[in-house]
Amino acid sequence: MKRMIRKKEPNSLDNDRSFQMRTDALFLAQVDDWRSKRSSTLSRAEAIRQMVAKVASGGGEFGDHPTADRPLTQEEDKR
């Protein structure tokens, strides 16, 4: 008897990948400050995803982005 293999339904989670990073307290404070201005329920992970997407979609190189050693000014944050 042949065994039927059921095709897996497409799922957005199939493409999820885990990513870890190490950082310092200043970076986390900047992330927390940025996310507190947007939503009280925004997780750090989602805030970082949104920040990276915002920079990446700008079309510029990461080297063109303001340095991470200081918080973004309001003008820089609007870009």
PyMOL Python script that loads the backbone (N, CA, C, O; Angstrom):
from pymol import cmd

cmd.read_pdbstr("""\
ATOM      1  N   MET A   1       0.828  -1.166   0.000  1.00  0.00           N
ATOM      2  CA  MET A   1       0.000   0.000   0.000  1.00  0.00           C
ATOM      3  C   MET A   1       0.886   1.248   0.000  1.00  0.00           C
ATOM      4  O   MET A   1       1.824   1.359   0.790  1.00  0.00           O
ATOM      5  N   LYS A   2       0.574   2.179  -0.895  1.00  0.00           N
ATOM      6  CA  LYS A   2       1.352   3.419  -0.970  1.00  0.00           C
ATOM      7  C   LYS A   2       0.971   4.350   0.157  1.00  0.00           C
ATOM      8  O   LYS A   2      -0.195   4.475   0.535  1.00  0.00           O
ATOM      9  N   ARG A   3       1.950   4.972   0.658  1.00  0.00           N
ATOM     10  CA  ARG A   3       1.741   5.950   1.730  1.00  0.00           C
ATOM     11  C   ARG A   3       1.533   7.326   1.101  1.00  0.00           C
ATOM     12  O   ARG A   3       2.349   7.775   0.296  1.00  0.00           O
ATOM     13  N   MET A   4       0.461   7.981   1.465  1.00  0.00           N
ATOM     14  CA  MET A   4       0.189   9.315   0.921  1.00  0.00           C
ATOM     15  C   MET A   4       0.927  10.357   1.744  1.00  0.00           C
ATOM     16  O   MET A   4       0.872  10.361   2.974  1.00  0.00           O
ATOM     17  N   ILE A   5       1.608  11.225   1.048  1.00  0.00           N
ATOM     18  CA  ILE A   5       2.314  12.313   1.717  1.00  0.00           C
ATOM     19  C   ILE A   5       1.485  13.568   1.545  1.00  0.00           C
ATOM     20  O   ILE A   5       1.218  14.019   0.431  1.00  0.00           O
ATOM     21  N   ARG A   6       1.095  14.108   2.653  1.00  0.00           N
ATOM     22  CA  ARG A   6       0.278  15.319   2.645  1.00  0.00           C
ATOM     23  C   ARG A   6       1.176  16.536   2.465  1.00  0.00           C
ATOM     24  O   ARG A   6       2.147  16.721   3.199  1.00  0.00           O
ATOM     25  N   LYS A   7       0.840  17.353   1.487  1.00  0.00           N
ATOM     26  CA  LYS A   7       1.613  18.571   1.266  1.00  0.00           C
ATOM     27  C   LYS A   7       1.374  19.534   2.406  1.00  0.00           C
ATOM     28  O   LYS A   7       0.247  19.718   2.866  1.00  0.00           O
ATOM     29  N   LYS A   8       2.435  20.132   2.841  1.00  0.00           N
ATOM     30  CA  LYS A   8       2.351  21.105   3.920  1.00  0.00           C
ATOM     31  C   LYS A   8       1.770  22.408   3.386  1.00  0.00           C
ATOM     32  O   LYS A   8       2.175  22.897   2.331  1.00  0.00           O
ATOM     33  N   GLU A   9       0.825  22.958   4.121  1.00  0.00           N
ATOM     34  CA  GLU A   9       0.234  24.239   3.746  1.00  0.00           C
ATOM     35  C   GLU A   9       1.279  25.344   3.894  1.00  0.00           C
ATOM     36  O   GLU A   9       2.079  25.318   4.830  1.00  0.00           O
ATOM     37  N   PRO A  10       1.279  26.309   2.981  1.00  0.00           N
ATOM     38  CA  PRO A  10       2.217  27.432   3.133  1.00  0.00           C
ATOM     39  C   PRO A  10       1.953  28.156   4.445  1.00  0.00           C
ATOM     40  O   PRO A  10       0.809  28.354   4.854  1.00  0.00           O
ATOM     41  N   ASN A  11       3.019  28.535   5.076  1.00  0.00           N
ATOM     42  CA  ASN A  11       2.916  29.185   6.376  1.00  0.00           C
ATOM     43  C   ASN A  11       3.997  30.249   6.445  1.00  0.00           C
ATOM     44  O   ASN A  11       5.149  29.987   6.100  1.00  0.00           O
ATOM     45  N   SER A  12       3.642  31.429   6.881  1.00  0.00           N
ATOM     46  CA  SER A  12       4.624  32.504   6.963  1.00  0.00           C
ATOM     47  C   SER A  12       5.752  32.162   7.930  1.00  0.00           C
ATOM     48  O   SER A  12       6.854  32.699   7.813  1.00  0.00           O
ATOM     49  N   LEU A  13       5.482  31.267   8.888  1.00  0.00           N
ATOM     50  CA  LEU A  13       6.516  30.901   9.854  1.00  0.00           C
ATOM     51  C   LEU A  13       7.586  30.009   9.239  1.00  0.00           C
ATOM     52  O   LEU A  13       8.663  29.848   9.813  1.00  0.00           O
ATOM     53  N   ASP A  14       7.298  29.423   8.069  1.00  0.00           N
ATOM     54  CA  ASP A  14       8.284  28.563   7.419  1.00  0.00           C
ATOM     55  C   ASP A  14       9.555  29.322   7.070  1.00  0.00           C
ATOM     56  O   ASP A  14      10.631  28.731   6.980  1.00  0.00           O
ATOM     57  N   ASN A  15       9.434  30.622   6.874  1.00  0.00           N
ATOM     58  CA  ASN A  15      10.588  31.427   6.474  1.00  0.00           C
ATOM     59  C   ASN A  15      11.225  32.166   7.637  1.00  0.00           C
ATOM     60  O   ASN A  15      12.208  32.881   7.440  1.00  0.00           O
ATOM     61  N   ASP A  16      10.697  32.015   8.834  1.00  0.00           N
ATOM     62  CA  ASP A  16      11.275  32.692   9.995  1.00  0.00           C
ATOM     63  C   ASP A  16      12.620  32.072  10.341  1.00  0.00           C
ATOM     64  O   ASP A  16      12.794  30.855  10.282  1.00  0.00           O
ATOM     65  N   ARG A  17      13.538  32.904  10.691  1.00  0.00           N
ATOM     66  CA  ARG A  17      14.866  32.451  11.110  1.00  0.00           C
ATOM     67  C   ARG A  17      15.226  33.176  12.400  1.00  0.00           C
ATOM     68  O   ARG A  17      14.887  34.344  12.590  1.00  0.00           O
ATOM     69  N   SER A  18      15.904  32.474  13.263  1.00  0.00           N
ATOM     70  CA  SER A  18      16.331  33.060  14.518  1.00  0.00           C
ATOM     71  C   SER A  18      17.605  33.874  14.291  1.00  0.00           C
ATOM     72  O   SER A  18      18.466  33.500  13.495  1.00  0.00           O
ATOM     73  N   PHE A  19      17.705  34.987  15.003  1.00  0.00           N
ATOM     74  CA  PHE A  19      18.885  35.849  14.919  1.00  0.00           C
ATOM     75  C   PHE A  19      19.164  36.376  16.314  1.00  0.00           C
ATOM     76  O   PHE A  19      18.262  36.863  16.996  1.00  0.00           O
ATOM     77  N   GLN A  20      20.396  36.279  16.728  1.00  0.00           N
ATOM     78  CA  GLN A  20      20.781  36.787  18.040  1.00  0.00           C
ATOM     79  C   GLN A  20      21.902  37.798  17.884  1.00  0.00           C
ATOM     80  O   GLN A  20      22.706  37.720  16.956  1.00  0.00           O
ATOM     81  N   MET A  21      21.940  38.739  18.799  1.00  0.00           N
ATOM     82  CA  MET A  21      23.031  39.707  18.780  1.00  0.00           C
ATOM     83  C   MET A  21      23.360  40.120  20.209  1.00  0.00           C
ATOM     84  O   MET A  21      22.528  40.030  21.111  1.00  0.00           O
ATOM     85  N   ARG A  22      24.582  40.569  20.386  1.00  0.00           N
ATOM     86  CA  ARG A  22      25.014  41.105  21.675  1.00  0.00           C
ATOM     87  C   ARG A  22      25.152  42.606  21.519  1.00  0.00           C
ATOM     88  O   ARG A  22      25.558  43.108  20.471  1.00  0.00           O
ATOM     89  N   THR A  23      24.809  43.300  22.572  1.00  0.00           N
ATOM     90  CA  THR A  23      24.887  44.754  22.520  1.00  0.00           C
ATOM     91  C   THR A  23      25.113  45.302  23.923  1.00  0.00           C
ATOM     92  O   THR A  23      25.158  44.553  24.898  1.00  0.00           O
ATOM     93  N   ASP A  24      25.252  46.596  24.005  1.00  0.00           N
ATOM     94  CA  ASP A  24      25.481  47.206  25.315  1.00  0.00           C
ATOM     95  C   ASP A  24      24.219  47.920  25.802  1.00  0.00           C
ATOM     96  O   ASP A  24      23.222  48.008  25.085  1.00  0.00           O
ATOM     97  N   ALA A  25      24.281  48.417  27.011  1.00  0.00           N
ATOM     98  CA  ALA A  25      23.123  49.063  27.631  1.00  0.00           C
ATOM     99  C   ALA A  25      22.710  50.329  26.879  1.00  0.00           C
ATOM    100  O   ALA A  25      21.520  50.637  26.815  1.00  0.00           O
ATOM    101  N   LEU A  26      23.664  51.066  26.311  1.00  0.00           N
ATOM    102  CA  LEU A  26      23.340  52.285  25.575  1.00  0.00           C
ATOM    103  C   LEU A  26      22.468  51.969  24.362  1.00  0.00           C
ATOM    104  O   LEU A  26      21.476  52.653  24.108  1.00  0.00           O
ATOM    105  N   PHE A  27      22.840  50.937  23.621  1.00  0.00           N
ATOM    106  CA  PHE A  27      22.056  50.548  22.450  1.00  0.00           C
ATOM    107  C   PHE A  27      20.635  50.168  22.865  1.00  0.00           C
ATOM    108  O   PHE A  27      19.668  50.600  22.237  1.00  0.00           O
ATOM    109  N   LEU A  28      20.505  49.370  23.912  1.00  0.00           N
ATOM    110  CA  LEU A  28      19.175  48.968  24.376  1.00  0.00           C
ATOM    111  C   LEU A  28      18.361  50.167  24.848  1.00  0.00           C
ATOM    112  O   LEU A  28      17.149  50.216  24.636  1.00  0.00           O
ATOM    113  N   ALA A  29      19.010  51.120  25.478  1.00  0.00           N
ATOM    114  CA  ALA A  29      18.313  52.333  25.905  1.00  0.00           C
ATOM    115  C   ALA A  29      17.805  53.113  24.691  1.00  0.00           C
ATOM    116  O   ALA A  29      16.699  53.654  24.717  1.00  0.00           O
ATOM    117  N   GLN A  30      18.610  53.171  23.633  1.00  0.00           N
ATOM    118  CA  GLN A  30      18.190  53.858  22.415  1.00  0.00           C
ATOM    119  C   GLN A  30      17.008  53.140  21.766  1.00  0.00           C
ATOM    120  O   GLN A  30      16.066  53.782  21.302  1.00  0.00           O
ATOM    121  N   VAL A  31      17.062  51.816  21.736  1.00  0.00           N
ATOM    122  CA  VAL A  31      15.951  51.032  21.186  1.00  0.00           C
ATOM    123  C   VAL A  31      14.692  51.266  22.018  1.00  0.00           C
ATOM    124  O   VAL A  31      13.613  51.497  21.473  1.00  0.00           O
ATOM    125  N   ASP A  32      14.837  51.203  23.327  1.00  0.00           N
ATOM    126  CA  ASP A  32      13.688  51.404  24.210  1.00  0.00           C
ATOM    127  C   ASP A  32      13.101  52.799  24.048  1.00  0.00           C
ATOM    128  O   ASP A  32      11.881  52.960  24.066  1.00  0.00           O
ATOM    129  N   ASP A  33      13.943  53.801  23.892  1.00  0.00           N
ATOM    130  CA  ASP A  33      13.470  55.168  23.692  1.00  0.00           C
ATOM    131  C   ASP A  33      12.703  55.272  22.374  1.00  0.00           C
ATOM    132  O   ASP A  33      11.630  55.871  22.318  1.00  0.00           O
ATOM    133  N   TRP A  34      13.264  54.683  21.315  1.00  0.00           N
ATOM    134  CA  TRP A  34      12.636  54.722  19.989  1.00  0.00           C
ATOM    135  C   TRP A  34      11.274  54.032  20.009  1.00  0.00           C
ATOM    136  O   TRP A  34      10.296  54.551  19.473  1.00  0.00           O
ATOM    137  N   ARG A  35      11.225  52.855  20.635  1.00  0.00           N
ATOM    138  CA  ARG A  35       9.964  52.097  20.623  1.00  0.00           C
ATOM    139  C   ARG A  35       8.916  52.719  21.542  1.00  0.00           C
ATOM    140  O   ARG A  35       7.722  52.589  21.275  1.00  0.00           O
ATOM    141  N   SER A  36       9.329  53.390  22.611  1.00  0.00           N
ATOM    142  CA  SER A  36       8.359  54.010  23.514  1.00  0.00           C
ATOM    143  C   SER A  36       7.618  55.166  22.840  1.00  0.00           C
ATOM    144  O   SER A  36       6.507  55.520  23.237  1.00  0.00           O
ATOM    145  N   LYS A  37       8.242  55.746  21.823  1.00  0.00           N
ATOM    146  CA  LYS A  37       7.606  56.833  21.085  1.00  0.00           C
ATOM    147  C   LYS A  37       6.580  56.318  20.073  1.00  0.00           C
ATOM    148  O   LYS A  37       5.793  57.093  19.530  1.00  0.00           O
ATOM    149  N   ARG A  38       6.595  55.021  19.827  1.00  0.00           N
ATOM    150  CA  ARG A  38       5.707  54.448  18.818  1.00  0.00           C
ATOM    151  C   ARG A  38       4.565  53.635  19.403  1.00  0.00           C
ATOM    152  O   ARG A  38       3.409  53.823  19.027  1.00  0.00           O
ATOM    153  N   SER A  39       4.883  52.739  20.316  1.00  0.00           N
ATOM    154  CA  SER A  39       3.851  51.864  20.866  1.00  0.00           C
ATOM    155  C   SER A  39       4.341  51.263  22.171  1.00  0.00           C
ATOM    156  O   SER A  39       5.486  50.822  22.272  1.00  0.00           O
ATOM    157  N   SER A  40       3.485  51.249  23.150  1.00  0.00           N
ATOM    158  CA  SER A  40       3.880  50.678  24.437  1.00  0.00           C
ATOM    159  C   SER A  40       3.975  49.160  24.377  1.00  0.00           C
ATOM    160  O   SER A  40       4.572  48.540  25.257  1.00  0.00           O
ATOM    161  N   THR A  41       3.395  48.561  23.351  1.00  0.00           N
ATOM    162  CA  THR A  41       3.416  47.100  23.245  1.00  0.00           C
ATOM    163  C   THR A  41       4.449  46.586  22.248  1.00  0.00           C
ATOM    164  O   THR A  41       4.547  45.379  22.031  1.00  0.00           O
ATOM    165  N   LEU A  42       5.214  47.481  21.644  1.00  0.00           N
ATOM    166  CA  LEU A  42       6.223  47.085  20.659  1.00  0.00           C
ATOM    167  C   LEU A  42       7.396  46.404  21.362  1.00  0.00           C
ATOM    168  O   LEU A  42       8.018  46.992  22.247  1.00  0.00           O
ATOM    169  N   SER A  43       7.695  45.178  20.973  1.00  0.00           N
ATOM    170  CA  SER A  43       8.814  44.456  21.587  1.00  0.00           C
ATOM    171  C   SER A  43      10.135  45.009  21.068  1.00  0.00           C
ATOM    172  O   SER A  43      10.175  45.683  20.039  1.00  0.00           O
ATOM    173  N   ARG A  44      11.203  44.721  21.784  1.00  0.00           N
ATOM    174  CA  ARG A  44      12.524  45.145  21.311  1.00  0.00           C
ATOM    175  C   ARG A  44      12.832  44.521  19.962  1.00  0.00           C
ATOM    176  O   ARG A  44      13.340  45.191  19.062  1.00  0.00           O
ATOM    177  N   ALA A  45      12.526  43.242  19.822  1.00  0.00           N
ATOM    178  CA  ALA A  45      12.810  42.552  18.554  1.00  0.00           C
ATOM    179  C   ALA A  45      12.069  43.215  17.399  1.00  0.00           C
ATOM    180  O   ALA A  45      12.655  43.451  16.342  1.00  0.00           O
ATOM    181  N   GLU A  46      10.794  43.515  17.590  1.00  0.00           N
ATOM    182  CA  GLU A  46      10.018  44.152  16.524  1.00  0.00           C
ATOM    183  C   GLU A  46      10.522  45.568  16.268  1.00  0.00           C
ATOM    184  O   GLU A  46      10.557  46.006  15.118  1.00  0.00           O
ATOM    185  N   ALA A  47      10.910  46.286  17.306  1.00  0.00           N
ATOM    186  CA  ALA A  47      11.456  47.632  17.124  1.00  0.00           C
ATOM    187  C   ALA A  47      12.729  47.584  16.280  1.00  0.00           C
ATOM    188  O   ALA A  47      12.909  48.403  15.379  1.00  0.00           O
ATOM    189  N   ILE A  48      13.605  46.633  16.569  1.00  0.00           N
ATOM    190  CA  ILE A  48      14.851  46.508  15.801  1.00  0.00           C
ATOM    191  C   ILE A  48      14.544  46.119  14.367  1.00  0.00           C
ATOM    192  O   ILE A  48      15.172  46.643  13.446  1.00  0.00           O
ATOM    193  N   ARG A  49      13.582  45.202  14.144  1.00  0.00           N
ATOM    194  CA  ARG A  49      13.192  44.841  12.779  1.00  0.00           C
ATOM    195  C   ARG A  49      12.704  46.064  12.020  1.00  0.00           C
ATOM    196  O   ARG A  49      13.068  46.268  10.862  1.00  0.00           O
ATOM    197  N   GLN A  50      11.873  46.885  12.675  1.00  0.00           N
ATOM    198  CA  GLN A  50      11.353  48.081  12.014  1.00  0.00           C
ATOM    199  C   GLN A  50      12.453  49.093  11.715  1.00  0.00           C
ATOM    200  O   GLN A  50      12.460  49.712  10.651  1.00  0.00           O
ATOM    201  N   MET A  51      13.383  49.262  12.653  1.00  0.00           N
ATOM    202  CA  MET A  51      14.482  50.207  12.429  1.00  0.00           C
ATOM    203  C   MET A  51      15.360  49.753  11.271  1.00  0.00           C
ATOM    204  O   MET A  51      15.736  50.561  10.422  1.00  0.00           O
ATOM    205  N   VAL A  52      15.686  48.475  11.234  1.00  0.00           N
ATOM    206  CA  VAL A  52      16.527  47.949  10.151  1.00  0.00           C
ATOM    207  C   VAL A  52      15.795  48.079   8.818  1.00  0.00           C
ATOM    208  O   VAL A  52      16.394  48.479   7.820  1.00  0.00           O
ATOM    209  N   ALA A  53      14.507  47.748   8.793  1.00  0.00           N
ATOM    210  CA  ALA A  53      13.732  47.870   7.557  1.00  0.00           C
ATOM    211  C   ALA A  53      13.689  49.318   7.087  1.00  0.00           C
ATOM    212  O   ALA A  53      13.774  49.591   5.889  1.00  0.00           O
ATOM    213  N   LYS A  54      13.555  50.249   8.039  1.00  0.00           N
ATOM    214  CA  LYS A  54      13.499  51.678   7.707  1.00  0.00           C
ATOM    215  C   LYS A  54      14.813  52.132   7.061  1.00  0.00           C
ATOM    216  O   LYS A  54      14.803  52.845   6.058  1.00  0.00           O
ATOM    217  N   VAL A  55      15.918  51.722   7.631  1.00  0.00           N
ATOM    218  CA  VAL A  55      17.221  52.110   7.086  1.00  0.00           C
ATOM    219  C   VAL A  55      17.467  51.410   5.753  1.00  0.00           C
ATOM    220  O   VAL A  55      17.923  52.031   4.793  1.00  0.00           O
ATOM    221  N   ALA A  56      17.165  50.121   5.700  1.00  0.00           N
ATOM    222  CA  ALA A  56      17.426  49.344   4.494  1.00  0.00           C
ATOM    223  C   ALA A  56      16.573  49.810   3.319  1.00  0.00           C
ATOM    224  O   ALA A  56      17.031  49.771   2.177  1.00  0.00           O
ATOM    225  N   SER A  57      15.361  50.245   3.572  1.00  0.00           N
ATOM    226  CA  SER A  57      14.486  50.669   2.480  1.00  0.00           C
ATOM    227  C   SER A  57      14.829  52.066   1.972  1.00  0.00           C
ATOM    228  O   SER A  57      14.302  52.506   0.950  1.00  0.00           O
ATOM    229  N   GLY A  58      15.710  52.759   2.682  1.00  0.00           N
ATOM    230  CA  GLY A  58      16.103  54.097   2.264  1.00  0.00           C
ATOM    231  C   GLY A  58      16.971  54.116   1.028  1.00  0.00           C
ATOM    232  O   GLY A  58      17.191  55.177   0.444  1.00  0.00           O
ATOM    233  N   GLY A  59      17.469  52.964   0.618  1.00  0.00           N
ATOM    234  CA  GLY A  59      18.269  52.884  -0.587  1.00  0.00           C
ATOM    235  C   GLY A  59      19.726  53.258  -0.392  1.00  0.00           C
ATOM    236  O   GLY A  59      20.546  53.003  -1.275  1.00  0.00           O
ATOM    237  N   GLY A  60      20.068  53.853   0.732  1.00  0.00           N
ATOM    238  CA  GLY A  60      21.451  54.244   0.976  1.00  0.00           C
ATOM    239  C   GLY A  60      22.253  53.113   1.590  1.00  0.00           C
ATOM    240  O   GLY A  60      21.702  52.095   2.010  1.00  0.00           O
ATOM    241  N   GLU A  61      23.529  53.300   1.636  1.00  0.00           N
ATOM    242  CA  GLU A  61      24.405  52.331   2.282  1.00  0.00           C
ATOM    243  C   GLU A  61      24.344  52.539   3.785  1.00  0.00           C
ATOM    244  O   GLU A  61      24.049  53.637   4.256  1.00  0.00           O
ATOM    245  N   PHE A  62      24.624  51.478   4.537  1.00  0.00           N
ATOM    246  CA  PHE A  62      24.609  51.607   5.990  1.00  0.00           C
ATOM    247  C   PHE A  62      25.663  52.592   6.458  1.00  0.00           C
ATOM    248  O   PHE A  62      25.491  53.220   7.502  1.00  0.00           O
ATOM    249  N   GLY A  63      26.733  52.742   5.724  1.00  0.00           N
ATOM    250  CA  GLY A  63      27.773  53.690   6.089  1.00  0.00           C
ATOM    251  C   GLY A  63      27.295  55.134   6.018  1.00  0.00           C
ATOM    252  O   GLY A  63      27.877  56.020   6.643  1.00  0.00           O
ATOM    253  N   ASP A  64      26.228  55.366   5.249  1.00  0.00           N
ATOM    254  CA  ASP A  64      25.672  56.711   5.131  1.00  0.00           C
ATOM    255  C   ASP A  64      24.765  57.064   6.295  1.00  0.00           C
ATOM    256  O   ASP A  64      24.387  58.224   6.462  1.00  0.00           O
ATOM    257  N   HIS A  65      24.417  56.077   7.094  1.00  0.00           N
ATOM    258  CA  HIS A  65      23.484  56.292   8.199  1.00  0.00           C
ATOM    259  C   HIS A  65      24.230  56.925   9.368  1.00  0.00           C
ATOM    260  O   HIS A  65      25.415  56.656   9.562  1.00  0.00           O
ATOM    261  N   PRO A  66      23.547  57.765  10.150  1.00  0.00           N
ATOM    262  CA  PRO A  66      24.211  58.374  11.317  1.00  0.00           C
ATOM    263  C   PRO A  66      24.815  57.298  12.221  1.00  0.00           C
ATOM    264  O   PRO A  66      24.298  56.184  12.310  1.00  0.00           O
ATOM    265  N   THR A  67      25.869  57.632  12.863  1.00  0.00           N
ATOM    266  CA  THR A  67      26.548  56.654  13.710  1.00  0.00           C
ATOM    267  C   THR A  67      25.680  56.229  14.873  1.00  0.00           C
ATOM    268  O   THR A  67      24.816  56.978  15.328  1.00  0.00           O
ATOM    269  N   ALA A  68      25.915  55.025  15.348  1.00  0.00           N
ATOM    270  CA  ALA A  68      25.092  54.461  16.424  1.00  0.00           C
ATOM    271  C   ALA A  68      25.579  54.884  17.798  1.00  0.00           C
ATOM    272  O   ALA A  68      25.009  54.465  18.806  1.00  0.00           O
ATOM    273  N   ASP A  69      26.615  55.700  17.863  1.00  0.00           N
ATOM    274  CA  ASP A  69      27.143  56.083  19.174  1.00  0.00           C
ATOM    275  C   ASP A  69      26.372  57.248  19.794  1.00  0.00           C
ATOM    276  O   ASP A  69      26.744  57.741  20.859  1.00  0.00           O
ATOM    277  N   ARG A  70      25.306  57.688  19.134  1.00  0.00           N
ATOM    278  CA  ARG A  70      24.468  58.742  19.688  1.00  0.00           C
ATOM    279  C   ARG A  70      23.029  58.507  19.229  1.00  0.00           C
ATOM    280  O   ARG A  70      22.804  57.883  18.191  1.00  0.00           O
ATOM    281  N   PRO A  71      22.068  58.996  19.983  1.00  0.00           N
ATOM    282  CA  PRO A  71      20.669  58.860  19.553  1.00  0.00           C
ATOM    283  C   PRO A  71      20.428  59.671  18.279  1.00  0.00           C
ATOM    284  O   PRO A  71      21.100  60.675  18.041  1.00  0.00           O
ATOM    285  N   LEU A  72      19.483  59.238  17.476  1.00  0.00           N
ATOM    286  CA  LEU A  72      19.127  59.992  16.286  1.00  0.00           C
ATOM    287  C   LEU A  72      18.442  61.291  16.678  1.00  0.00           C
ATOM    288  O   LEU A  72      17.687  61.337  17.650  1.00  0.00           O
ATOM    289  N   THR A  73      18.708  62.342  15.919  1.00  0.00           N
ATOM    290  CA  THR A  73      17.962  63.575  16.131  1.00  0.00           C
ATOM    291  C   THR A  73      16.554  63.357  15.592  1.00  0.00           C
ATOM    292  O   THR A  73      16.313  62.389  14.872  1.00  0.00           O
ATOM    293  N   GLN A  74      15.623  64.242  15.929  1.00  0.00           N
ATOM    294  CA  GLN A  74      14.250  64.094  15.436  1.00  0.00           C
ATOM    295  C   GLN A  74      14.222  64.144  13.906  1.00  0.00           C
ATOM    296  O   GLN A  74      13.444  63.423  13.281  1.00  0.00           O
ATOM    297  N   GLU A  75      15.041  64.967  13.312  1.00  0.00           N
ATOM    298  CA  GLU A  75      15.108  65.077  11.860  1.00  0.00           C
ATOM    299  C   GLU A  75      15.600  63.776  11.229  1.00  0.00           C
ATOM    300  O   GLU A  75      15.036  63.310  10.239  1.00  0.00           O
ATOM    301  N   GLU A  76      16.654  63.190  11.805  1.00  0.00           N
ATOM    302  CA  GLU A  76      17.186  61.932  11.288  1.00  0.00           C
ATOM    303  C   GLU A  76      16.175  60.800  11.451  1.00  0.00           C
ATOM    304  O   GLU A  76      16.074  59.927  10.588  1.00  0.00           O
ATOM    305  N   ASP A  77      15.431  60.811  12.549  1.00  0.00           N
ATOM    306  CA  ASP A  77      14.469  59.759  12.831  1.00  0.00           C
ATOM    307  C   ASP A  77      13.291  59.787  11.877  1.00  0.00           C
ATOM    308  O   ASP A  77      12.651  58.759  11.659  1.00  0.00           O
ATOM    309  N   LYS A  78      12.990  60.953  11.301  1.00  0.00           N
ATOM    310  CA  LYS A  78      11.864  61.076  10.365  1.00  0.00           C
ATOM    311  C   LYS A  78      12.183  60.498   8.996  1.00  0.00           C
ATOM    312  O   LYS A  78      11.266  60.212   8.226  1.00  0.00           O
ATOM    313  N   ARG A  79      13.450  60.319   8.674  1.00  0.00           N
ATOM    314  CA  ARG A  79      13.824  59.809   7.349  1.00  0.00           C
ATOM    315  C   ARG A  79      13.445  58.377   7.175  1.00  0.00           C
ATOM    316  O   ARG A  79      13.690  57.797   6.117  1.00  0.00           O
TER     317      ARG A  79
END
""", "prot")
cmd.dss("prot")
cmd.show_as("cartoon", "prot")
cmd.util.cbc("prot")
cmd.orient("prot")
